[in-house]
Amino acid sequence: MFKTFVEPFKHPYPEMDEAALAKYPGKRPKVRAKNWSGTLLRIWKYLANRKAKLSLVLFMVVISSVLALLGPYLIGIAVDDFIEGVGGSPWMLFLAGLGLIYAGSSLSTWLQNIWMIEIAQETVYRMRMDLFQHLHKLPIPFFGKRQQGEIMSRLTNDIDNVSSTLNSSAIQIFSSVLTLIGTVGVMLYLSPILTLLTFVIVPLMVLGMRWITRRTGPLYKERQKNMGELNGYIEETLSGQRIVTLFSQEQRVITEFRQRNEAIRQAGFWAQTISGTIPKLMNALNNLSFALVAGVGGFLAIRGTITIGVIIVFVEYSRQFTRPLNDLANQWNSLLSAIAGAERVFEVMDEEIEERSDSASVKLEKMQGAVVFDDVAFAYDEGRDTLSGISFEAKPGEMVALVGPTGAGKTTLIQLLSRFYDPVKGRITVDGTDITSISHENLRSHMAFVLQDTFLFKGTIRENIRFGRLDATDEEVEDASRLANAHSFIMRLPGGYDKVLDTGGSGISQGQRQLLAIARAILAGPNILVLDEATSSIDTVTEIKIQEGLQRLMQGRTSFVIAHRLNTIRKADKILVLKQGHLIEQGSHDELLEKGGFYSDLYHGHLSMNGEEEHV
């Protein structure tokens, strides 16, 4: 196990190879944070927004570093004056001055810490806001390929790592570098020989740090990755807790959780174990430096080359020389963890956004709802078409039903219409305008969706219905609820429209959630309506209410209905029959029955909805 985690790693942030680039035909991906300097530069751009206060912080760092160097130097002078018997030294004044120096150093350190904490919190606030806003600009396929918990981990854990490092490590690193430079300068001035002796430990420190960081860097990155996956698994398991319990799979999910948790423990254990050798290494090298300075310095003092005061100053400065190195080594672990977290944040920020407000795009003020698919083809994966040669026309106000076995391409067709994806061949027009020239936001503002799995947000019923049109009045919300047959059951609930629902709408039935979704769609006033089996898994009485609400909703609107129960679409103006990505039949219910084809077999029960023969 030790070998697995300690074996030398390749560079943890390799550049994207040509195979990966091939997944982005026609364009190169943006430069991503795949190296430390690039990631640190992007963090610095956030910090640079507070230049004035950051300049004050850096000024305080300079002051505290200078005062920290001045104290030992004055002590050395005082010792030499005492040994040489220099009379008349104002000892009380010297002690008072020394006290002021250390008090000033402490005050400047306190101020720089307070100001840096404020800067750090504002920085991570902006990073978190930018990430959250960017997530809402990403296309739907991005979320379909990732676990929600893993995305949440980037908003929480990864940004928290950046916050912790900025709070505690950023100024410490700068202060250590400044102190190191000042210390070396004064040491060279006092005694170049002793300075060279002190430098003996530097190569040992560099070699030790290099050996350690080559192993801890990938481990910290792996830990962040595993943490995101674990969060995703927790979110997924808790969301599906009812299914886990119904199928008695508690032990299996516990076992999988243990395995994922173990991966985090292993990466964290070896990262902390290896990086924990840094303080021990530094202490040993500090003692070696002290022994060299004391031994050689004493010999030089006997020969009269240097004074006792210089030795005292050098002993203190040698510690100040190694202490910044020690601090840098200790803070390096936090820096590695922050870089790993920031890289994951910037990785999401570099994802291509969904274009929403292109100035060159067509904006439809009014929409009639005439939809035309002209030889449309689409593939999720190259070389494997999901839809091929789809051509049909939906006139304004028509009800178009989509029928076919599971996997035939019904949902994909709707996703193309709503521009979650764009076709790889052919064109889709609305009112004669190619939808690729219409901005996503404008196109979807004329559409509404009633899906099989209705999602309700945490908030009041009134707020959930108003989500369809935020500027709607209370009267308009209630009118939409009446048209959707939802008003009566809402008024029976404690609080009525002001009843607070939990996330997902728990506390009301599935049918009631569907009625609220219909009310939301009615309030939005769409020109094109999409219904994805909105009456599935609903009892008969509720289904009648939902059907009545849907009929009111569909009046005068172009409607696309995905149906699995054929009796729900008999009144459709046009039925599109899909099979294996091809449009094999289209027409009204009666026309398709007369043809005696695939739809007729489906309707009369000779085929299941999977397209397989049934023995009856």
Secondary structure as UniProt FT lines:
FT   HELIX           2..6
FT   HELIX           18..21
FT   TURN            22..23
FT   TURN            25..26
FT   HELIX           36..47
FT   HELIX           48..50
FT   HELIX           51..83
FT   TURN            84..85
FT   HELIX           91..135
FT   TURN            136..137
FT   HELIX           140..144
FT   HELIX           148..153
FT   HELIX           154..158
FT   HELIX           159..168
FT   HELIX           170..190
FT   HELIX           192..199
FT   HELIX           201..239
FT   HELIX           241..246
FT   TURN            247..248
FT   HELIX           250..275
FT   HELIX           277..302
FT   TURN            303..304
FT   HELIX           308..349
FT   TURN            359..360
FT   STRAND          371..378
FT   TURN            382..383
FT   STRAND          387..394
FT   TURN            396..397
FT   STRAND          399..403
FT   TURN            406..407
FT   HELIX           410..417
FT   TURN            418..419
FT   STRAND          425..430
FT   TURN            431..432
FT   STRAND          433..434
FT   HELIX           435..437
FT   HELIX           440..444
FT   TURN            445..446
FT   STRAND          447..450
FT   STRAND          459..460
FT   HELIX           461..466
FT   TURN            467..468
FT   TURN            470..471
FT   HELIX           474..483
FT   TURN            484..485
FT   HELIX           487..492
FT   TURN            494..495
FT   HELIX           496..498
FT   STRAND          500..501
FT   HELIX           503..505
FT   TURN            506..507
FT   HELIX           510..524
FT   STRAND          528..532
FT   TURN            534..537
FT   HELIX           540..554
FT   TURN            555..556
FT   STRAND          558..562
FT   HELIX           566..568
FT   TURN            570..571
FT   STRAND          574..579
FT   TURN            580..581
FT   STRAND          582..587
FT   HELIX           589..595
FT   HELIX           598..603
FT   TURN            604..605
FT   TURN            609..610
//
